[in-house]
Amino acid sequence: MGGFIKSNIVQAFKMSSNSMVPTLLKSDRILVKKKYLLRNWFPKRYDIVVFKTPHKKEFIKRIMGFPGETIEIKEGAVLVNSTKLNLLKKKKKIIYENIGDYGEKGKSYKIPVGFYYILGDGDKSVDSRFFGFISKSDIVGRAYKIYFPFNRARKL
């Protein structure tokens, strides 16, 4: 039964980097609702998801761009269809650097149908700026709760 639950319903994940600080810390353990439960799930901007990279590693990041949108990183901000997104990090704006093949300064990127642009909250996160767009089929599930350490336990 445990294997069925882990494969299809809910799975625990441990953060292994600082790529989502301060939302998620390196020591946090989170629960992720799997696709089986999310069959009719339509991602929302800013959802935190676990997904498989092109190298088949599982990462935890935030959905920022949707299919058909144009995304650009300009002066530390994320622009979607030329409109600046406003994501706060403990009451401070997150500064996104122009790094990677899909985050170059002065370039915008059209997100293909069926794909998403995913970014970490932390500085220099390895995300869509490096490996490009993520297919919905590569999204494992949506993070919904920090369950450990207990003093940080909360819904996401």
TIRO-2110 file (N, C-alpha, C; in Angstrom, 1 decimal):
// TIRO-2110
0.8, -1.2, 0.0, N, 1, A
0.0, 0.0, 0.0, CA, 1, A
0.9, 1.3, 0.0, C, 1, A
2.0, 1.2, 0.8, N, 2, A
2.9, 2.4, 0.8, CA, 2, A
3.4, 2.8, -0.5, C, 2, A
3.8, 1.8, -1.3, N, 3, A
4.3, 2.1, -2.7, CA, 3, A
3.3, 2.7, -3.6, C, 3, A
2.0, 2.3, -3.5, N, 4, A
0.9, 2.9, -4.2, CA, 4, A
0.7, 4.3, -3.9, C, 4, A
0.7, 4.6, -2.6, N, 5, A
0.5, 6.0, -2.1, CA, 5, A
1.7, 6.9, -2.6, C, 5, A
2.9, 6.4, -2.4, N, 6, A
4.1, 7.2, -2.9, CA, 6, A
4.1, 7.4, -4.4, C, 6, A
3.7, 6.4, -5.1, N, 7, A
3.7, 6.5, -6.6, CA, 7, A
2.5, 7.3, -7.2, C, 7, A
1.4, 7.3, -6.5, N, 8, A
0.2, 7.9, -7.1, CA, 8, A
-0.5, 9.0, -6.3, C, 8, A
-0.3, 9.1, -5.0, N, 9, A
-1.1, 10.1, -4.3, CA, 9, A
-0.3, 11.2, -3.6, C, 9, A
0.5, 10.9, -2.6, N, 10, A
1.4, 11.9, -1.9, CA, 10, A
2.8, 11.3, -1.7, C, 10, A
3.7, 12.2, -1.8, N, 11, A
5.1, 11.7, -1.6, CA, 11, A
5.8, 12.8, -0.8, C, 11, A
6.7, 12.4, 0.1, N, 12, A
7.5, 13.3, 0.9, CA, 12, A
8.8, 13.6, 0.1, C, 12, A
9.3, 14.8, 0.2, N, 13, A
10.5, 15.2, -0.5, CA, 13, A
11.3, 16.0, 0.5, C, 13, A
12.6, 15.9, 0.5, N, 14, A
13.5, 16.7, 1.3, CA, 14, A
14.2, 17.7, 0.4, C, 14, A
14.2, 19.0, 0.8, N, 15, A
15.0, 20.0, 0.1, CA, 15, A
16.5, 19.6, 0.2, C, 15, A
17.2, 19.7, -0.9, N, 16, A
18.6, 19.4, -0.9, CA, 16, A
19.5, 20.6, -1.3, C, 16, A
18.8, 21.7, -1.5, N, 17, A
19.6, 22.9, -1.9, CA, 17, A
18.9, 24.2, -1.3, C, 17, A
19.5, 25.3, -1.6, N, 18, A
18.9, 26.6, -1.1, CA, 18, A
18.2, 27.3, -2.3, C, 18, A
17.8, 26.6, -3.3, N, 19, A
17.2, 27.2, -4.5, CA, 19, A
15.9, 27.8, -4.3, C, 19, A
15.2, 27.5, -3.1, N, 20, A
13.9, 28.1, -2.9, CA, 20, A
13.8, 28.9, -1.6, C, 20, A
15.0, 29.3, -1.1, N, 21, A
15.1, 30.1, 0.1, CA, 21, A
14.4, 31.5, -0.2, C, 21, A
13.6, 32.1, 0.7, N, 22, A
13.3, 31.7, 2.0, CA, 22, A
12.0, 30.8, 2.1, C, 22, A
11.3, 30.6, 1.0, N, 23, A
10.1, 29.9, 1.0, CA, 23, A
10.3, 28.5, 1.6, C, 23, A
11.3, 27.8, 1.1, N, 24, A
11.7, 26.5, 1.5, CA, 24, A
13.2, 26.5, 1.9, C, 24, A
13.6, 26.0, 3.0, N, 25, A
15.0, 25.9, 3.5, CA, 25, A
15.5, 24.5, 3.1, C, 25, A
16.9, 24.5, 3.1, N, 26, A
17.5, 23.2, 2.7, CA, 26, A
17.1, 22.0, 3.6, C, 26, A
16.8, 22.3, 4.8, N, 27, A
16.4, 21.2, 5.7, CA, 27, A
14.9, 20.8, 5.7, C, 27, A
14.1, 21.6, 5.0, N, 28, A
12.7, 21.3, 5.0, CA, 28, A
12.3, 20.0, 4.3, C, 28, A
11.3, 19.4, 4.9, N, 29, A
10.7, 18.3, 4.2, CA, 29, A
9.3, 18.6, 3.9, C, 29, A
8.9, 18.3, 2.6, N, 30, A
7.6, 18.8, 2.1, CA, 30, A
6.8, 17.6, 1.6, C, 30, A
5.5, 17.8, 1.6, N, 31, A
4.6, 16.8, 1.0, CA, 31, A
4.1, 17.3, -0.4, C, 31, A
4.0, 16.4, -1.3, N, 32, A
3.7, 16.8, -2.7, CA, 32, A
2.5, 15.9, -3.1, C, 32, A
1.4, 16.5, -3.6, N, 33, A
0.3, 15.8, -4.2, CA, 33, A
0.7, 15.4, -5.6, C, 33, A
0.6, 14.1, -5.8, N, 34, A
1.1, 13.6, -7.1, CA, 34, A
0.0, 13.8, -8.2, C, 34, A
0.4, 13.6, -9.5, N, 35, A
-0.4, 13.8, -10.6, CA, 35, A
-1.7, 12.9, -10.6, C, 35, A
-1.6, 11.7, -10.1, N, 36, A
-2.8, 10.9, -10.0, CA, 36, A
-3.9, 11.6, -9.3, C, 36, A
-3.6, 12.3, -8.2, N, 37, A
-4.6, 13.0, -7.5, CA, 37, A
-4.9, 14.3, -8.2, C, 37, A
-4.0, 14.8, -9.0, N, 38, A
-4.2, 16.1, -9.7, CA, 38, A
-4.5, 15.9, -11.2, C, 38, A
-5.2, 14.8, -11.5, N, 39, A
-5.5, 14.5, -12.9, CA, 39, A
-6.0, 15.7, -13.7, C, 39, A
-7.0, 16.4, -13.1, N, 40, A
-7.6, 17.6, -13.8, CA, 40, A
-7.0, 18.9, -13.3, C, 40, A
-5.8, 18.8, -12.7, N, 41, A
-5.1, 20.0, -12.2, CA, 41, A
-4.6, 20.9, -13.3, C, 41, A
-4.9, 22.2, -13.1, N, 42, A
-4.3, 23.2, -14.0, CA, 42, A
-3.4, 24.1, -13.2, C, 42, A
-2.1, 24.1, -13.5, N, 43, A
-1.2, 24.8, -12.7, CA, 43, A
-1.6, 26.3, -12.6, C, 43, A
-1.2, 26.9, -11.5, N, 44, A
-1.4, 28.4, -11.3, CA, 44, A
0.0, 29.0, -11.3, C, 44, A
0.0, 30.3, -11.7, N, 45, A
1.3, 31.0, -11.5, CA, 45, A
1.7, 31.0, -10.0, C, 45, A
2.9, 30.8, -9.8, N, 46, A
3.5, 30.7, -8.4, CA, 46, A
3.4, 29.4, -7.7, C, 46, A
2.7, 28.4, -8.3, N, 47, A
2.6, 27.1, -7.7, CA, 47, A
4.0, 26.5, -7.5, C, 47, A
4.3, 25.9, -6.4, N, 48, A
5.6, 25.2, -6.2, CA, 48, A
5.4, 23.8, -6.6, C, 48, A
6.2, 23.3, -7.6, N, 49, A
6.1, 22.0, -8.1, CA, 49, A
7.4, 21.2, -8.0, C, 49, A
7.2, 19.9, -8.0, N, 50, A
8.3, 18.9, -8.2, CA, 50, A
8.2, 18.5, -9.6, C, 50, A
9.3, 18.5, -10.3, N, 51, A
9.3, 18.1, -11.7, CA, 51, A
10.7, 17.4, -12.1, C, 51, A
10.7, 16.7, -13.2, N, 52, A
11.9, 16.1, -13.7, CA, 52, A
12.5, 17.0, -14.7, C, 52, A
13.8, 17.2, -14.5, N, 53, A
14.6, 18.0, -15.4, CA, 53, A
14.9, 17.2, -16.7, C, 53, A
15.4, 17.8, -17.7, N, 54, A
15.8, 17.0, -18.9, CA, 54, A
16.8, 15.9, -18.6, C, 54, A
17.5, 16.1, -17.4, N, 55, A
18.5, 15.1, -17.0, CA, 55, A
17.9, 14.1, -16.0, C, 55, A
16.6, 14.1, -15.9, N, 56, A
15.8, 13.2, -15.1, CA, 56, A
16.0, 13.3, -13.6, C, 56, A
16.6, 14.4, -13.1, N, 57, A
16.6, 14.7, -11.7, CA, 57, A
15.3, 15.4, -11.3, C, 57, A
14.9, 15.2, -10.0, N, 58, A
13.7, 15.9, -9.6, CA, 58, A
14.1, 17.1, -8.8, C, 58, A
13.5, 18.2, -9.2, N, 59, A
13.8, 19.6, -8.7, CA, 59, A
12.5, 20.1, -8.1, C, 59, A
12.6, 21.1, -7.2, N, 60, A
11.5, 21.8, -6.7, CA, 60, A
11.6, 23.3, -7.0, C, 60, A
10.7, 23.8, -7.7, N, 61, A
10.8, 25.2, -8.1, CA, 61, A
9.3, 25.8, -8.3, C, 61, A
9.2, 27.0, -8.7, N, 62, A
8.0, 27.7, -8.8, CA, 62, A
7.6, 28.0, -10.3, C, 62, A
6.3, 27.8, -10.7, N, 63, A
5.9, 28.0, -12.0, CA, 63, A
5.7, 29.5, -12.2, C, 63, A
6.4, 30.1, -13.2, N, 64, A
6.3, 31.5, -13.5, CA, 64, A
5.7, 31.8, -14.8, C, 64, A
5.9, 31.0, -15.8, N, 65, A
5.4, 31.3, -17.2, CA, 65, A
4.6, 30.1, -17.7, C, 65, A
3.6, 30.4, -18.5, N, 66, A
2.7, 29.4, -19.1, CA, 66, A
2.8, 29.3, -20.6, C, 66, A
2.3, 28.2, -21.1, N, 67, A
2.3, 28.0, -22.5, CA, 67, A
1.8, 29.2, -23.3, C, 67, A
2.5, 29.6, -24.4, N, 68, A
2.1, 30.7, -25.2, CA, 68, A
2.5, 32.1, -24.7, C, 68, A
3.0, 32.1, -23.5, N, 69, A
3.5, 33.4, -23.0, CA, 69, A
4.9, 33.7, -23.4, C, 69, A
5.3, 35.0, -23.4, N, 70, A
6.6, 35.4, -23.6, CA, 70, A
7.2, 35.8, -22.3, C, 70, A
8.4, 35.3, -22.0, N, 71, A
9.0, 35.6, -20.7, CA, 71, A
10.4, 36.2, -20.9, C, 71, A
10.7, 37.1, -20.0, N, 72, A
12.0, 37.8, -20.1, CA, 72, A
12.5, 38.2, -18.7, C, 72, A
13.8, 38.1, -18.4, N, 73, A
14.3, 38.6, -17.2, CA, 73, A
15.0, 39.9, -17.5, C, 73, A
14.5, 41.0, -16.9, N, 74, A
15.0, 42.3, -17.1, CA, 74, A
15.2, 43.1, -15.9, C, 74, A
16.4, 43.6, -15.7, N, 75, A
16.7, 44.4, -14.5, CA, 75, A
16.3, 43.7, -13.2, C, 75, A
16.5, 42.4, -13.1, N, 76, A
16.2, 41.6, -11.9, CA, 76, A
14.8, 41.2, -11.7, C, 76, A
13.9, 41.5, -12.7, N, 77, A
12.5, 41.2, -12.6, CA, 77, A
12.1, 40.2, -13.7, C, 77, A
11.1, 39.4, -13.5, N, 78, A
10.5, 38.5, -14.5, CA, 78, A
9.4, 39.3, -15.1, C, 78, A
9.4, 39.4, -16.5, N, 79, A
8.4, 40.0, -17.3, CA, 79, A
7.7, 38.9, -18.0, C, 79, A
6.3, 38.8, -17.9, N, 80, A
5.5, 37.9, -18.7, CA, 80, A
4.7, 38.8, -19.6, C, 80, A
4.8, 38.5, -20.9, N, 81, A
4.1, 39.4, -21.9, CA, 81, A
4.3, 40.8, -21.7, C, 81, A
5.6, 41.2, -21.3, N, 82, A
6.0, 42.6, -21.0, CA, 82, A
5.5, 43.2, -19.8, C, 82, A
4.8, 42.4, -18.9, N, 83, A
4.3, 42.8, -17.6, CA, 83, A
5.1, 42.2, -16.5, C, 83, A
5.6, 43.1, -15.6, N, 84, A
6.4, 42.7, -14.5, CA, 84, A
5.6, 41.9, -13.5, C, 84, A
6.2, 40.7, -13.1, N, 85, A
5.6, 39.9, -12.0, CA, 85, A
6.1, 40.4, -10.7, C, 85, A
5.3, 40.3, -9.7, N, 86, A
5.7, 40.9, -8.4, CA, 86, A
5.7, 39.7, -7.3, C, 86, A
6.8, 39.0, -7.2, N, 87, A
6.9, 38.0, -6.2, CA, 87, A
7.8, 38.5, -5.1, C, 87, A
7.2, 38.5, -3.9, N, 88, A
8.0, 39.0, -2.7, CA, 88, A
8.7, 37.9, -2.0, C, 88, A
9.8, 38.2, -1.4, N, 89, A
10.6, 37.2, -0.6, CA, 89, A
10.8, 37.9, 0.7, C, 89, A
10.0, 37.5, 1.7, N, 90, A
10.0, 38.0, 3.0, CA, 90, A
10.0, 39.6, 3.0, C, 90, A
9.0, 40.1, 2.2, N, 91, A
8.7, 41.5, 2.1, CA, 91, A
9.8, 42.2, 1.3, C, 91, A
10.7, 41.4, 0.6, N, 92, A
11.7, 42.0, -0.3, CA, 92, A
11.5, 41.3, -1.7, C, 92, A
11.7, 42.1, -2.7, N, 93, A
11.6, 41.6, -4.0, CA, 93, A
12.7, 40.6, -4.3, C, 93, A
12.3, 39.6, -5.0, N, 94, A
13.4, 38.6, -5.5, CA, 94, A
14.0, 39.2, -6.7, C, 94, A
15.4, 39.2, -6.7, N, 95, A
16.1, 39.7, -7.8, CA, 95, A
16.6, 38.5, -8.6, C, 95, A
16.1, 38.4, -9.9, N, 96, A
16.5, 37.3, -10.8, CA, 96, A
17.7, 37.8, -11.7, C, 96, A
18.7, 37.0, -11.7, N, 97, A
19.9, 37.3, -12.6, CA, 97, A
19.7, 36.8, -14.0, C, 97, A
20.3, 37.5, -14.9, N, 98, A
20.3, 37.0, -16.3, CA, 98, A
21.5, 36.0, -16.4, C, 98, A
21.1, 34.7, -16.3, N, 99, A
22.1, 33.7, -16.3, CA, 99, A
21.5, 32.5, -17.2, C, 99, A
22.3, 31.7, -17.7, N, 100, A
21.8, 30.5, -18.4, CA, 100, A
21.4, 30.8, -19.9, C, 100, A
21.2, 29.7, -20.6, N, 101, A
20.9, 29.9, -22.1, CA, 101, A
19.5, 30.4, -22.3, C, 101, A
18.6, 30.3, -21.3, N, 102, A
17.2, 30.7, -21.4, CA, 102, A
16.9, 31.9, -20.4, C, 102, A
17.9, 32.6, -20.1, N, 103, A
17.8, 33.8, -19.2, CA, 103, A
18.7, 34.9, -19.6, C, 103, A
19.1, 34.9, -20.9, N, 104, A
20.1, 35.9, -21.3, CA, 104, A
19.5, 37.3, -21.3, C, 104, A
20.4, 38.2, -21.0, N, 105, A
20.0, 39.7, -20.9, CA, 105, A
19.6, 40.1, -22.3, C, 105, A
18.5, 40.9, -22.4, N, 106, A
18.0, 41.4, -23.6, CA, 106, A
17.2, 40.5, -24.5, C, 106, A
17.0, 39.2, -24.0, N, 107, A
16.3, 38.2, -24.8, CA, 107, A
15.0, 37.9, -24.2, C, 107, A
13.9, 37.7, -25.0, N, 108, A
12.7, 37.1, -24.4, CA, 108, A
12.5, 35.8, -25.1, C, 108, A
11.7, 34.9, -24.4, N, 109, A
11.5, 33.5, -24.9, CA, 109, A
10.0, 33.2, -24.9, C, 109, A
9.6, 32.7, -26.0, N, 110, A
8.2, 32.2, -26.2, CA, 110, A
8.1, 30.8, -25.7, C, 110, A
7.2, 30.6, -24.7, N, 111, A
7.0, 29.3, -24.1, CA, 111, A
6.1, 28.5, -25.0, C, 111, A
6.6, 27.3, -25.4, N, 112, A
5.8, 26.4, -26.3, CA, 112, A
4.6, 25.9, -25.6, C, 112, A
3.6, 25.5, -26.5, N, 113, A
2.4, 24.9, -26.0, CA, 113, A
2.8, 23.6, -25.2, C, 113, A
2.1, 23.4, -24.0, N, 114, A
2.4, 22.2, -23.2, CA, 114, A
3.6, 22.3, -22.3, C, 114, A
4.2, 23.5, -22.2, N, 115, A
5.4, 23.7, -21.4, CA, 115, A
5.3, 24.9, -20.5, C, 115, A
6.2, 24.9, -19.5, N, 116, A
6.2, 26.0, -18.5, CA, 116, A
7.6, 26.5, -18.2, C, 116, A
7.7, 27.7, -17.7, N, 117, A
9.0, 28.3, -17.3, CA, 117, A
9.0, 28.3, -15.8, C, 117, A
10.0, 27.7, -15.2, N, 118, A
10.0, 27.4, -13.8, CA, 118, A
11.3, 28.0, -13.2, C, 118, A
11.1, 28.8, -12.1, N, 119, A
12.2, 29.5, -11.5, CA, 119, A
12.3, 29.1, -10.0, C, 119, A
13.5, 29.1, -9.4, N, 120, A
13.6, 29.0, -8.0, CA, 120, A
13.5, 30.4, -7.3, C, 120, A
13.2, 30.4, -6.0, N, 121, A
13.2, 31.7, -5.3, CA, 121, A
14.6, 32.2, -4.9, C, 121, A
15.5, 31.3, -4.8, N, 122, A
16.9, 31.6, -4.3, CA, 122, A
17.8, 32.1, -5.4, C, 122, A
18.8, 32.8, -4.9, N, 123, A
19.8, 33.3, -5.8, CA, 123, A
20.5, 32.2, -6.6, C, 123, A
20.7, 32.5, -7.9, N, 124, A
21.4, 31.6, -8.8, CA, 124, A
20.9, 30.1, -8.8, C, 124, A
19.6, 30.0, -8.7, N, 125, A
18.9, 28.7, -8.8, CA, 125, A
19.1, 28.1, -10.2, C, 125, A
19.4, 26.8, -10.2, N, 126, A
19.4, 26.1, -11.5, CA, 126, A
18.0, 25.7, -11.9, C, 126, A
17.5, 26.4, -12.9, N, 127, A
16.1, 26.3, -13.3, CA, 127, A
15.9, 26.5, -14.8, C, 127, A
14.7, 26.9, -15.2, N, 128, A
14.4, 27.1, -16.6, CA, 128, A
15.4, 28.0, -17.3, C, 128, A
16.1, 28.8, -16.6, N, 129, A
17.1, 29.7, -17.3, CA, 129, A
18.2, 28.8, -17.8, C, 129, A
18.5, 27.7, -17.2, N, 130, A
19.5, 26.8, -17.7, CA, 130, A
19.1, 25.6, -18.6, C, 130, A
18.0, 25.0, -18.2, N, 131, A
17.6, 23.8, -18.9, CA, 131, A
16.3, 24.0, -19.8, C, 131, A
15.8, 25.2, -19.8, N, 132, A
14.7, 25.5, -20.7, CA, 132, A
13.3, 25.2, -20.1, C, 132, A
12.4, 24.9, -21.0, N, 133, A
11.0, 24.8, -20.6, CA, 133, A
10.7, 23.4, -20.1, C, 133, A
9.8, 23.3, -19.2, N, 134, A
9.4, 22.0, -18.6, CA, 134, A
8.0, 21.6, -19.1, C, 134, A
7.9, 20.4, -19.6, N, 135, A
6.6, 19.8, -20.0, CA, 135, A
5.7, 19.5, -18.9, C, 135, A
4.4, 19.7, -19.0, N, 136, A
3.5, 19.4, -18.0, CA, 136, A
3.6, 17.9, -17.6, C, 136, A
3.9, 17.1, -18.6, N, 137, A
4.1, 15.6, -18.3, CA, 137, A
5.3, 15.4, -17.4, C, 137, A
6.2, 16.3, -17.3, N, 138, A
7.4, 16.1, -16.4, CA, 138, A
7.1, 16.6, -15.0, C, 138, A
6.0, 17.3, -14.8, N, 139, A
5.6, 17.7, -13.4, CA, 139, A
5.1, 16.5, -12.6, C, 139, A
5.8, 16.2, -11.5, N, 140, A
5.5, 15.1, -10.7, CA, 140, A
4.3, 15.4, -9.8, C, 140, A
4.2, 16.7, -9.3, N, 141, A
3.1, 17.1, -8.4, CA, 141, A
3.3, 18.4, -7.9, C, 141, A
2.4, 18.9, -7.1, N, 142, A
2.4, 20.2, -6.5, CA, 142, A
2.7, 20.1, -5.0, C, 142, A
3.7, 20.9, -4.5, N, 143, A
4.0, 20.9, -3.1, CA, 143, A
2.9, 21.6, -2.4, C, 143, A
2.4, 21.1, -1.3, N, 144, A
1.3, 21.7, -0.6, CA, 144, A
1.6, 21.9, 0.9, C, 144, A
2.7, 21.3, 1.5, N, 145, A
2.9, 21.5, 2.9, CA, 145, A
4.3, 21.2, 3.3, C, 145, A
4.8, 22.0, 4.2, N, 146, A
6.1, 21.7, 4.9, CA, 146, A
5.6, 20.9, 6.1, C, 146, A
6.2, 19.7, 6.3, N, 147, A
5.8, 19.0, 7.5, CA, 147, A
6.9, 18.8, 8.6, C, 147, A
8.1, 19.2, 8.2, N, 148, A
9.3, 19.1, 9.1, CA, 148, A
10.3, 20.1, 8.6, C, 148, A
11.0, 20.7, 9.5, N, 149, A
10.9, 20.7, 11.0, CA, 149, A
9.6, 21.3, 11.5, C, 149, A
9.2, 20.8, 12.6, N, 150, A
7.9, 21.1, 13.1, CA, 150, A
7.6, 22.6, 13.3, C, 150, A
8.7, 23.3, 13.7, N, 151, A
8.5, 24.8, 13.9, CA, 151, A
8.3, 25.5, 12.6, C, 151, A
8.5, 24.9, 11.4, N, 152, A
8.2, 25.5, 10.1, CA, 152, A
7.0, 24.9, 9.4, C, 152, A
6.4, 23.9, 10.1, N, 153, A
5.3, 23.2, 9.4, CA, 153, A
4.1, 24.2, 9.1, C, 153, A
3.7, 24.1, 7.8, N, 154, A
2.6, 25.0, 7.3, CA, 154, A
2.3, 24.6, 5.9, C, 154, A
1.1, 25.1, 5.5, N, 155, A
0.7, 24.9, 4.1, CA, 155, A
1.5, 25.9, 3.2, C, 155, A
1.7, 25.5, 2.0, N, 156, A
2.4, 26.3, 1.0, CA, 156, A
1.4, 27.0, 0.1, C, 156, A
END
